[in-house]
Amino acid sequence: MIPEVLDHWHQKGFPLELMIAPHPRAKRLKLQFDQRRQNFKLTTPVRIKPAKILDFLKDCEVWIKRQLAQRIERPAIPQDITLFGQTLQLTFANRTTTHIWADEKTLYIYGPEEHHLESLKKWLKQQAKSYFHHNVTLFAEQLNVTFQKISIRDSTTRWGSCSSSGNLSFSWRLILAPLEVSQYVCAHEVAHLKELNHSHRFWQLVNTLHPNHKQCRLWLRKNTPSLFAF
């Protein structure tokens, strides 16, 4: 099954890899584009005819081409970065020890050259942890709710999550979005501490915390590729 499907994929000339993942609980075909890994993942039932998969991929061709057109080629090292809504120029220097700091216009990344990008991402995750903890605390006080812990991830499927035990997680990449967008996601997850669903009451809570949530959701739908630029 897999060779036949991959042959079809390569014959179409799609430049990114297709990962095929048969799953025992899958009842239908599902195609996803992974922004971070820059590949496509096709989840299939364990027993399925290749012809059915090929028909499915043909039906998805317009969507596949749209994802390819919207994706952003990742530079090895970006020249600038938008952080909390402010654009900063990046300055790198080869040093034996790592040191990262920022002023009003520039973010300085000093350290071993081969680790510059890795060091930058680690620093950004630290900034995200502090930022989300601060905002979650403020929103939680408004709703008179409590949370357990906050985790920072690099998820490709969701910007944030809230568990039934009160644990919250956020994608660090949200700090690359406009400030009100990352604040909206904070408000969204904090509202789940009170309403672990997407009911009308839940959206009323979100609206109380962040009235501009509809515009922020639209921004995320339109600009997701830009948040995975590196």
C-alpha positions, 0 to 999 in steps of 0.5 A, spaced: 500 500 500 505 505 502 509 504 495 503 505 491 501 511 495 508 514 495 509 513 488 503 517 486 505 523 491 512 523 488 509 523 481 505 529 482 511 533 484 509 535 491 516 538 494 515 536 501 515 529 504 508 525 506 508 520 512 503 515 512 501 513 519 496 507 519 492 507 526 488 501 529 483 506 531 482 510 525 475 510 521 477 515 516 482 518 512 485 524 515 491 529 511 494 534 516 500 539 514 505 539 519 508 547 519 514 545 524 516 539 521 514 542 514 511 535 511 504 532 510 501 526 515 496 521 512 493 517 517 489 511 515 485 505 517 489 499 518 486 495 512 484 500 507 485 499 499 490 503 496 485 505 490 481 509 496 487 512 498 489 515 491 482 517 490 482 521 497 489 524 495 486 526 488 480 530 492 485 533 497 490 536 491 487 543 491 488 543 499 495 540 498 497 546 493 494 551 498 498 549 503 504 549 499 503 556 497 502 559 504 508 555 507 514 560 508 521 557 507 525 557 513 531 561 513 537 558 517 537 564 521 532 570 521 534 577 520 529 580 525 523 577 529 517 580 532 516 579 539 510 581 543 508 585 537 515 589 536 520 588 531 527 586 533 533 586 529 537 580 530 545 580 532 549 574 532 556 573 535 560 567 535 562 567 543 564 561 547 559 562 552 551 564 551 548 570 552 542 573 550 539 580 551 535 585 548 534 593 548 528 597 544 530 595 537 535 589 537 536 582 540 543 580 541 544 572 541 552 571 543 554 564 543 557 558 539 555 559 532 553 552 531 548 553 537 545 560 535 538 558 533 537 553 538 539 558 543 534 563 540 529 558 541 530 556 548 531 563 550 524 565 547 521 559 550 523 562 557 520 569 555 514 565 553 513 561 560 514 568 564 509 572 559 504 566 560 504 565 567 503 573 568 497 573 563 494 567 566 494 569 573 491 576 571 485 572 567 484 567 573 483 572 578 478 576 574 474 569 574 476 567 581 479 560 578 486 557 580 490 553 575 496 548 577 501 549 572 503 552 565 507 548 560 510 551 554 510 547 548 511 547 540 505 544 538 503 544 531 496 542 532 493 547 537 495 554 540 493 552 547 490 547 552 487 546 558 486 539 562 481 537 567 486 537 573 487 545 571 494 544 567 495 549 562 499 549 556 501 554 550 505 554 544 511 558 545 510 561 538 504 565 540 509 570 543 511 572 535 504 574 534 501 581 536 500 582 543 492 581 543 492 575 539 497 571 545 492 574 550 486 572 547 489 565 547 490 566 555 483 568 556 481 562 552 484 557 556 483 560 563 475 560 561 476 553 560 478 552 567 471 554 569 467 551 563 471 545 560 467 546 553 465 551 548 458 552 550 455 559 549 457 560 557 464 559 555 464 564 550 461 569 554 467 568 559 472 569 553 468 575 551 468 578 558 476 577 559 477 579 551 472 582 547 476 582 541 477 575 541 473 574 534 478 578 530 484 574 534 481 568 532 481 570 525 488 573 525 491 566 527 487 562 521 490 567 516 497 568 519 499 561 522 504 560 517 508 566 519 509 563 526 513 557 523 518 561 519 523 558 523 
